Amino acid sequence: MKETVLLIEDEKIMRVTLEDALKRAGYEVLSFATGAAGLSALANSSFDVAVTDVRLPDMDGFDIVRAVARQGEAQVIVMTAYGTIKDAVEAMKLGAFDYITKPFALDEFLLLVERALELSRLKEENIRLRKDLNTCCRAPEIIGESVVMKGVFSLIEKVSASASTVLLLGESGTGKELVATAIHYQGTRKDKPLIKVNCSTLPEGLIESELFGHEKGAFTGAIRRKPGRFELADGGTIFLDEIGDLPHSTQSKLLRVMQERQFERIGGTATLTVDVRVIAATNKTLEDEVRAGRFREDLYYRLNVIPIVLPPLRERREDIPSLMEFFTDKYRKKLSKNVRFSKEAAGALLGYDYPGNIRELENTVERCVTLAMSEVIGQDELPATVRHGRQGARTLLLSDVAADAEKNHIMSVLKTTQGGRTKAAEILGISRKTLWEKMNAYGIR
């Protein structure tokens, strides 16, 4: 698509000469003899660069500069026959890109127009990249158009611009780590490290070393100095996942770091100072943990500056179709399989409660796509918990679980043998006839 230049020049010969030169250079040109006609074009047409004479018969050319500057989308070049510094300075103050003094060479004029267009392109590219960055850093898995999720997105946008401590609350699998990642990369610390720590997976004897580091010889096995996660996160963000599982003995040291931004490595005497934003997450009710004496009250209030509650999937069912589509497409591409869910299977997926939330939905979709033997995934290929629905999932019989496991194992082996039943029966340790009967019983095609 050609770039468009708006030209406003009252002298006919000059206007026609410039218009012809611009068209030969490959631009679309909208040319007018009066400021009023130019302003009307501004309101009704799209353009990339405006070129205006500073003296027009019906108005001051600076009015054009002001109007274009208000729109903020294009660059303005001012032409003046007077060559006064006063006119040039006034035009630049009002937002003009540059000025050119009459008379001028066409090559000089076209070069100036191209420079203005380059700046317009850079601005457009910057806007596009910022939009792409926001989309990327929101994380593609953070999907939702429900009212409650729009509220979460609004909070993410607001807190990203600050350095305040954030506490992410919600059941397991609701996407707390994704939200922490989005907050970091949409904020002013995006160019600094994001260090993640899962407090529930680190042994109590090692968690302080992981968080604060240690000196050589601090304990058996400390053969060299090791920086801690806070030290590595200096200038950036540390994400403390499952903060409710942090040992009580470590909580006081974390509180000091959050209050004073200072700590010592284990076995060290030097005090280190860090600038770190803390984002914490938990699926526990910390107020209950405080009442039970398992979590320090002062640390809780230090963490609970800006709480963001992520709703369970069962409370945002309107988002399930979009999530299903996203995960299905993700694993179709990953596994190079053209599959889809039948209407009945999709209905069962939509009606399930997902106690494991988004993580359980993704795992379910991945499993179904991986084990699919045809282009359509039927309801009988869903996990037994999903097939039996909300109530059935809570009263599932052991025999159902065993049958479901057997079916999935048979399907997995058949996939390995590319549908070869003789080889599959051999791997399974059953006769070909028994395999055929089980395939019929389970509806495996």
Protein Blocks (a to p, Z undefined) as FASTA:
>chain_A
ZZddddddfblklmmmmmmmmmmnopacdddfbfklmmmmmmmpccfbdcddfbdfkbcf
klmmmmmmmnomaccddddfklpaklmmmmmmnopabdcdddddfklmmmmmmmmmmmmm
mmmmmmmmmmmmmmmmnopmlgcfbfklmmmmmmmmmmmmpmbdcddeddehilpmmmmm
mmmmmmmklmpccddddfklpcfklmmmmmnopaehkaghiabccddfklmmgoiacdde
hkllgcfklmmmmmmmmmnopacdehiabdcddddddddddfbdfklmmmnopacfklmm
mmmmpgcddddfklmmmlmmmmmmmmmmmmmmmnopacdddfklmmmmmmpgolnlmmlm
mmmmmmmmmmpcbfbdcfklpcfklmnommlmmmccfklmmmmmmmmmmmmmmmmnnopa
klmmmmnopafklmmmmmmmnopZZ
